[in-house]
Each structure stands twice: as C-alpha cells, then as structure tokens.
Amino acid sequence: MAIPYIVQQGDTYLRICTRYGINLHALFALNPQLDTEDYALPGQVITIPKRPNNTYIVQQHDTFYDIASRFHVPAQLLSSANPCINPSRLMEGQSLLIPYGCPEGALRRNAEYGHVQLTEDICRLSSRYSFISVETIGHSVLGKPIQAIGIGRGGVPIHANGAVHANEWITSALLVQFIEDYANAYDSGLAWRGWDAHAAYERTSLWIVPMVNPDGVELVQEGISLGHPFYKSIMEWNQGSNRFQRWKANVRGVDLNDQFPAHWEEERERRGMLSPAPLNYGGEQPLSEPEAAALASFTEQIPFELALSFHTQGQEIYWNYRDYEPEESLYWAERFQLVSGYRAVKLAGSDAGYKDWFIQRFLKPGFTIEVGLGSSPLPLHDFNSMYREVSSILMEALRGDIVENENT
C-alpha cells in the first residue's frame, strides 16, 4: 500500500523518510520520476510506501502508556490505531497494533538537521530540563534567531559553537545530541561512559551556539526558490548552479569564519576573494555580518576560559595562533587528541577565524575541531562514530580534574 503526500516547505526527502519510518531507496523506487540529486520542491506530489503496523501482545502488568512509551508512539496515535481497545482496561493476551511513531532525536541522526529541527529540540529540552538555559544572541541576515544553550552553574565558563560554515551543519546535530545526553546524565544522577555529569555541572558552565549560520544551512539543505530574497544574487555567486553542497557562506556570500578581526586584512589578501562567493570571501570588513557579530558579542559578554569551534572535516585539532596562545593550549590539545583519536596540528597561514580571534583577543586556549572524514556535508551513516569523538572532546573539556590542574 502507498499514500500520496504533498511536499511541504522545509521538507527534504530524508526528513520525509525519517518521519514515515521508511528508507530513501524505497521512496525513490516508488517515485521513479524523482532525481536523487534534486531538492524536494514544495507542492510536489509524491507517493510514500505505507509502513506495516507491528502487532504486540499485551503482557501481565502492561499499561497502555507504558506500551506507547516503549514503542516511541504518542498515546493518542496508539489509541487511534486501536479504536476497540479501552486504554484503561487492557487485558493480558490482547493484540495491539503498533503504528510507527518517529522517535525523539530521529531526525537529528537520520536526516538533515536544520534551524526548524534545532528550534524544536531547544523547546523540548528546555521544557524537560529546568536547569537548561536558552538565550537568543542575535539574528541572521534573514531574521532567524541565533540561540545559545547553557548548562552548568560552575565558575569555569566554556564555549562551543557549530555550523559556522553552512555545509557543516552536522556539527549542530552533534552538539545538540551532547546537550541532551549531558542533561539526561545530570538529571538521572548516573555516570555516562564513566563521566561525572554532576561534577562537570558544579565546576563549569557550558554555553553552546549550535548553529551560527542558519540561513546558509537552510540553503544547503533545501535549495532555493524564486521567492528567496537573495535568489538572483545567490544563483550568480553559485555560477548558475542550483546545487549548494559546497556552500559555506551565509546568504550574502560571506564566509563567516573569515570575518573575525584577527589579521583580517592579511587573510583577505591571501584568499584573493574580493566579492561574494560560496566560500572564502571575508566581507568588506570584519564582523560586517550579523551572525559573526552576534557570536563575537556573546563571547565578549562571558569570560570563557576555553572555546571550541566545531567544523568538518579532517579529524584534526588546530590549537595555536601566531604565538598568541597560552602555554596550556598544547596541553589541552594533547588531551583532546588522546580521547578523540584526532591529530593535534600546529597551524600556520590562516587568519580571521573565530578560533584565531578568540586566542588573540583573550589570550586563552581556543580550538578549531575538524570533525570526521570525507566531503562536506558528511554522510549521516558516520554520525555515531563522529558523535563519540565530539562528545569525548567536550567531556574532556568539562572534566573537573583538568580544570583543577589548569588552575593550580
């Protein structure tokens, strides 16, 4: 069986598949008119293969809501699939049809993670965990809020950010997954992979900006329509192509990681890029773009002891900047290298990045973490291995014994 579906604004083929519990191959097999290289277009009519329901036999002591929770199905959806069953009078041996329900976090691991998904996750996590703080630090060119998520009440503030580059959006999903797992570990009181979330919470305060470049992320994931306010310019900057996988910049064609006032003029001359482009154009002046300006302003407001900017790809850790870095920077880089398997690299010939500015401005340890291997956007089937690496680095940054060693 199959059902018709009208593609909505914000849909991608992977997001549709994840919501309906099917795989991409099945979707394209049923819709041979689709090109796997094209974006999903709003208004397009496609056919979705209907996923068969599972059957569950009620066991002794089962409750309707326990079953719904076990199968990640909203109770109302489970009730609709079983209209002849009284939820308050389950009987052992009864058969229940279990409809598919998209589990929490499924889109994060299995489909493109965009600004809408981030906003939904922030609302859900801040509602579930009262100790999570959320702050809007600015807005993108197109007015999307750029949000920071805080957890911890200790005296050592630490910062991390992701998706500075549009096609590196997977870093946003990895960072939000860490926030959720950290919050759950703290709330449950249980150790997580041997890491003490309570100690981290009491000694540090972590502020993460998961998606610095939401407009660019949307462009990479969903493409562009004629109604986009920058349609003509973006198509010109992208040389007429409607494929945006290589796009790193914001929607004004400015590379946000070439926007910071750390030898910006030299980076501009080195790049040789004098007009908007998918990557490597640093703008007309430092911090001309609202996204970069918001991140810089936020960083100025909180005296972070350490900052990590997550990018893709290469499995490398860049820890220095023109000898401005403090002595402990190499110590941290080696610790991160040990827990992640990434290579600590002393980098030269690069300026105007967030890490560069943080080190020069505050003379404190700053890092660019290049996650994963391959071409950006990195494949989602590597999510679990990348997450283990990223979470290991973040846990190390928040580990109490390291904070104590640094301060002695």
N, C-alpha and C positions, 0 to 999 in steps of 0.2 A: 504494500500500500504506500501511497505518497500523498503529500498535501501541498497545495500551492502556497507560495509565500511572496509577498511584495517587499523588495529590498527597501529598507528604511535608511534615513540619514544616519551616518555613524556605523553602519554595518560594514563588515568585511566578511569574506567567505569563511574565514577561520572562526570569527566570532559567531556566525550563524551556526556553524557545525558544532561548536562547543556548547551553545545554548540548547541545541536539539540532541546532543549526545551521539552524533554521527561523525564519520571521518571525511576528510576532504576528498578522498578518492571516490567515495560513494556519492557525494554531492555532484562531482563533475561527471561521473558515469551516467547519472540520471539526467544531466543537463549538458549534452554534447555541444550545445550552441555557445557555451561559455569558454572563454580563453583563460587558461590558468595564469597568464601573465597580466590580465586586466584587473582593474579595481571593480568592486561591486558598485553598481550605479543605482542610486535611489530611484524607485519607481519601476525598476526591472522586475519582471515576474519570473520566478524560478520554482522548481519542484523539489521538495525536500522529502527524502525517504523517511517513512514513518518508522520509528524505532519500536519494536515489540515490547509490550509490558512484561515485566517479570512477575512470577507468582510466588507468594510467601504463605507458608502455613503457620498460623498463629500457635505459639507455644505457651505453656503454662507461665503465668505471671507477666506476659506481654501486656503492654498498654499501647493504645493507638498512637500516642505521641512518641513513645519510645521507638516504635517501628518507623514512624516518619523521620525521626532524628537519625536512626541507624542508616536509612537509605538516602539521607540528604534530600528528602522530599517535603515541601511545605504541607502541613497537616490538612489545609484546605484542598490542595491538589489531590492528596491521598483520599480524602473523603469524596471528592468529585468522581474519582475513578472507581469508587466502591459505594454507589448510592444505596445499596440494600444492606449495608453494614452499619450498625449503630456503634459509633466510636466509643461510647461509654459502656457498651455491653459486649465486648469481644469474648469469644468462646474458643477454647483450645480446639485446634483442628480446622478452624475456619480458613478459607483461602482468601487472600487479599491480592488484588492486582497492584503492582508497584509501578507507577508511571515514572518516567525519567524526570529527575529534578537536577538542574545544574548545580553542583556543589559550590559552596563559597570558595573563592580563590581559583576556580577552574579557568576562568578567562585569563587570570594572571599567568598561569603556567602554560596554557594551551593556545592562546590567541594573542593578537596584537594588543598590547597594554597601552591605552591612550588616556587622554585627560578625563573623559567621562568615567572610565573604569577607576581611575585614581580618585576622582571625587566621590564615587560611590563607596570605595573602600575607606576613605577618610571618614565619611559619615558613619559607616558601620563600626569602624574601630573606635572612634571617639565616643560613640553611644555605648558600646560594650565595655570599654575600659575608661573609667572616670579619670584615671591618672595620665591619660594621653592628652597633650595639649596640641592645639592647631592654631596656626597664625597665618594670615594672608600677608605676604611680604611685598607684594606688588602685583602688577598685571602685565600680560603680554601685549604685543602690538595690537592684537585683535580683541583684547579685553578679558582674556581668560585669567582667573586668579592663579597666582603662583603661591603655593602653600608650603609651609614648613610644619613638620610634625615633631613634637618634643616628647621625650620620655626620660625620666630620671630626675632626682632632686639633689644630686651631689654638687660639690663645689668645683668640679673639673668639667667645664663645658667642652664638648666635642662636636664637630660638624661633619656632615657628609652630604654630597649632592650627586644627582644623576641627570641624564638626558639633557646635558648642556648642548650636545650635538643631536640633531633630530633623528638620525637613523640609528642612534644608540639607545633607543627607547627601552630596550630590555633591562637597562640598569635601573629604571624606575620600578619595574616589577620586582627585581631582586631586592631593592631597598625596602619596598613596602612589605615583601614577604618577611624580611628581617624584623621590621617593626612588629608585625603580627606575632611572630614566634617569640620575640623578646617579651612582648606584653603578656602573652599566654604563659610563658615560663614564670614571669614575675607574679602573675595573678594566681597561678596554681601552687607556687612555692616549690616546684620540682626543678631539679637540675636539668639543664638542657645540654646534651652532649658534654657533660662534665663541667659546664659553665654555670657560675652562680649569678643568676639574673638579679637577685636581691642585693648582692654586694655591688654590682655594677650600678644599680638604680640608686643606691645610697651614696656612692662615691662620685658618680659622674652625671652629667645631664647631656643627653644626645639630642641634637636638632638636625633633622634630615629634610632637605628640599629634594623630593624625589624627581620632579620634572621641571627643570629650569626653562625648557623651550617647548611649551605645549602646542603652540601654533605649528612649529616645524614638525613635531611628532605627528600631528594630525595630517599634515601634508604627505609625509612619508607613508603613513598607514592607509589613508583613504583617498589619496589623489586630490584632484582639483576640479571644480565645476566652473561653468561660465559665470556663475553668480559670485564667485570669490572676489573680494575687493582688490586683490593683487593678481588676478588671473593673467592679464596681459603681460605684466612685468615678469611674473614668475615663469611663464612659458618662454619668454625671451631669454631670461637668465639661464633657463634649463635647455636652451638651444632647440626649442620647439618640441622637446620630448615630454610625454605625459607620464613618464616613469620617474619616480623620485627616490629610489632605493639609495642612491649615493648622496642625497641631500643632507647636509649637516647644519646649514644656516637657519636663521629664523625666517619669517615670511618677507622680510625686507632684504633678504640675501646677504645678511651679515653673520659671519661666523662668531658666535658668542664666546668661544674660547680664544679668540684673538682680540678681545675687547677690553682687556684689563690694563690699567696704567702701570705696566712693568716693562720698560723699554719698548713701548708700543710702536714708536716710530721705526725702530730697527726691524721689528717683526714685519711691519708693513712693507718696508723696503725689501726685506728678504723674500717675502711672499710674491711681491711684484703684482699683486691683485689690486687694481685701482677702481673697480666697480662691482656692484652686487653680483653674486655668483652662488652656486650651490655650496661652496666651501672656500675657506681661506681668505675671504675678504673681511678685513677687520673694521670696516666702517670708516666714517670721515674723522672720527675722533674717539678716544677711549670712553667707554660707558655711554655711548650715544643711544644704545638700545635699552628699552625698559627692562628687559629680562636680566641683562648683565648688571644694570644699575641697581635693580632690586636685590640681587644676590650680594653685590658689594655693600650696599647699605645695611642689609641684615647682618653681614659679617662684621661690620663696624660697630653694631649695637651690642654684640655679645663678645666678651673676651675669650674666644675659643683658644684652647691650648693646643689643638691639633685639628687639621682639616683634611678630608679625603674627598677627592673629586673622581667619581667613577665614570670611566669611558669604556669603549671597546675599540680594538681588540689587541691581543698580543701577549697576554699573561705576563705583564711587566709592571714594575712599580718604579715610578720616577719620583725621586725624593730630594733633589737638590735644585738650587737656582743661583747661578753666578756667585757662589760662595756666600750668599746671604743666609743660608740655612744654619741653624744652631747645631752644636755638636751632637745632640741626641737624635738628630734626624736619621743618621745612618743606623743607629741602634734600633729605632723603630722600624726602619725599612727591613732590616735583617730579621726582626721578629715577624713582620708580616710575610716575608719570604719563607720563613720556616713553617708557618702554619698553613700557607696557601699553596706552596709549590711555585709561586710566581718568582720571576727573577728581578732582584733589585738592581736598577740601572741608574748610573750617574749620567745625566743627560746634558748635552750642550747644543747650542744653536737653535734654541727655541725660546720665545718670549711671549708676553702678553696673555698668557693663560691664567686661569683662576689660581692654580697652584703657585705659579710664579709670583703673582701679585700678593698672595697671602704670605708667602715666605718673606718677600721683600718688605711688605708693609708692616708686618708684626714680628718678624724675626723668630718665628715659631715653626715647628715641623708642619709641612704641607706635602701632600702626595697626590699624584695622578695615578690611579689604578686602572690599567688596561685589562679589562675582563675578557676571558675566552679567547678562542682562536677561530679564524675564518674571515669572511667578509661581512661587514655590517649592512643590514641588520642580521645579527647572529641567529642561527636556527634555534627554534624553541625546544627541539629534542635534546639540546645540551643544557636546558635550564637547571636540572638538578645538580649537575657537576659544577656549573658556574655558581649556583647558589651556595653550595658547600664552601667554595673558595671565598666568595664575598662575605658570607656570614662568619667564616673563620677570621678574616681580617677585622671585621667590625667587633667581634667578641674580643679579639686581642687588644684592640684599641680601647675597649671599655673594661678590660680586666684590672681589678684592683691592685694586684701586686705590681703591675707595671707602673701604674700611677704613683705608687709609693716609691718605687725605685727611682723614678724621674725626679721626685721632689726631695729626695734625700741628699 
